[in-house]
Amino acid sequence: MQGEKTMKIGEALTEKKRLQSDLAKVNELIESNFTYKAGTRPDFDVAKLFAEQVRLVKQILELKIKIQKTNADITVPFGGSDFTLQELIITLGDLRSEISVFNSLYATKDRMFRYSDDDVETVTQIPLDEIQKTVRALNEKKTKLDSLLQRTNWTVELI
């Protein structure tokens, strides 16, 4: 499309966040101005706010589609293989979930069971130092992946 400004993924994500914030404000204004006291004038024209809402939703949708297309089409090397940005984003989410599960094990390790007036000591099935090594390795991978995605977001143009 001739004359269309090029935009990096990071710029598009920032713009999408700004538009979503603007949309939330417009939605609040619609809600707070939809009804008003008889004999007074509302602060904002709800019909104009609805038009603004439609415009913002359209812009957000266009950005989301461009971002998704770019994430699906662009590949980058990671860990000796090439992955689409979409695959890396999914992998990053999975790593965060996995780390969360391991971190929750630390909270359960000190739990005591009470069957009577006596405390029953608990033991872990996997040594905590092994869990710690696993979490450390997962965090390192997550950090590298997150850094790669951040760098890529600010160097790759939207498709």
Secondary structure, DSSP 4 states (H G I P E B T S, - for coil): -TTPPP-BHHHHHHHHHHHHHHHHHHHHHHHHHSS--TTS--SS-HHHHHHHHHHHHHHHHHHHHHHHHHHHH-EEEETTEEEEHHHHHHHHHHHHHHHHHHHHHHHHHT--EESSSSEE----SS-HHHHHHHHHHHHHHHHHHHHHHHHHHTTPBP-
